[in-house]
């Protein structure tokens, strides 16, 4: 299953480590340091100058997303629920 995090980016749900709201003034110093370090290592994807609403962390990259954490959460749950429904339908017949 995949989750659309904005733009042309689809991520496998099983690779998502966390989805966090992005409010630069409210982020803890450790989180800001992590994001800065990822930027230096060039593992960040997305335009920092765009309206960032959330940060999606995967095993290998950090994605800046214009989509809110609530919407991303709903999308991930919808995908999981769809998959469960498909599995149940497949096991009936």
C-alpha positions as CSV (number, residue, x, y, z in Angstrom):
1,X,0.0,0.0,0.0
2,X,1.1,3.5,-0.7
3,X,0.4,7.0,0.7
4,X,0.4,10.1,-1.4
5,X,2.3,12.8,0.5
6,X,2.0,15.6,-2.0
7,X,3.3,16.5,-5.4
8,X,4.3,13.4,-7.4
9,X,5.4,11.5,-4.3
10,X,3.9,8.1,-3.4
11,X,5.6,6.3,-0.5
12,X,5.2,2.6,0.6
13,X,3.4,2.7,3.9
14,X,5.7,0.1,5.4
15,X,8.7,2.4,4.9
16,X,7.2,5.3,6.8
17,X,8.7,5.7,10.2
18,X,6.8,8.7,11.3
19,X,4.7,11.7,10.2
20,X,5.1,14.9,12.2
21,X,3.6,18.3,12.1
22,X,5.9,21.0,10.9
23,X,5.8,24.3,12.7
24,X,9.4,25.5,12.8
25,X,8.9,27.8,15.8
26,X,7.3,25.0,17.8
27,X,9.8,22.2,16.9
28,X,12.2,21.0,19.6
29,X,15.8,21.9,19.1
30,X,16.7,18.2,18.7
31,X,14.2,17.9,15.8
32,X,15.5,21.0,14.1
33,X,19.0,19.7,14.5
34,X,17.9,16.3,12.9
35,X,16.2,18.1,10.0
36,X,19.3,20.3,9.4
37,X,21.5,17.3,9.5
38,X,19.3,15.5,7.0
39,X,19.4,18.6,4.7
40,X,23.2,18.6,4.9
41,X,23.3,14.9,4.1
42,X,21.0,15.6,1.2
43,X,18.4,13.1,2.3
44,X,15.5,15.6,2.3
45,X,13.0,15.7,-0.5
46,X,10.7,18.6,-1.1
47,X,11.0,22.3,-1.3
48,X,11.6,23.9,2.1
49,X,10.5,27.3,0.7
50,X,7.0,25.9,-0.1
51,X,4.2,25.8,2.6
52,X,5.3,22.8,4.6
53,X,2.6,21.3,6.9
54,X,4.3,18.0,7.8
55,X,7.5,16.0,7.7
56,X,7.4,12.4,6.7
57,X,10.4,10.3,7.8
58,X,11.2,7.0,6.1
59,X,14.0,4.6,6.5
60,X,16.2,6.6,4.1
61,X,14.7,10.0,3.5
62,X,12.9,12.9,5.0
63,X,10.0,14.3,2.9
64,X,8.7,17.9,3.4
65,X,5.0,17.7,2.6
66,X,2.4,20.4,1.9
67,X,-0.3,18.0,3.2
68,X,-1.4,18.2,6.9
69,X,-0.6,15.4,9.3
70,X,-4.3,14.8,9.8
71,X,-4.9,14.3,6.0
72,X,-1.9,12.0,5.8
73,X,-3.1,9.9,8.7
74,X,-6.5,9.6,7.1
75,X,-5.0,8.5,3.8
76,X,-2.8,5.9,5.5
77,X,-5.8,4.5,7.4
78,X,-8.0,4.5,4.3
79,X,-5.4,2.4,2.5
80,X,-5.1,0.0,5.4
81,X,-8.9,-0.4,5.7
82,X,-9.2,-0.9,1.9
83,X,-6.5,-3.6,2.1
84,X,-8.3,-5.4,5.0
85,X,-11.6,-5.3,3.0
86,X,-9.9,-6.8,0.0
87,X,-8.3,-9.5,2.1
88,X,-11.7,-10.4,3.6
89,X,-13.4,-10.5,0.2
90,X,-10.7,-12.7,-1.2
91,X,-10.9,-15.2,1.7
92,X,-14.7,-15.6,1.3
93,X,-14.8,-17.3,-2.1
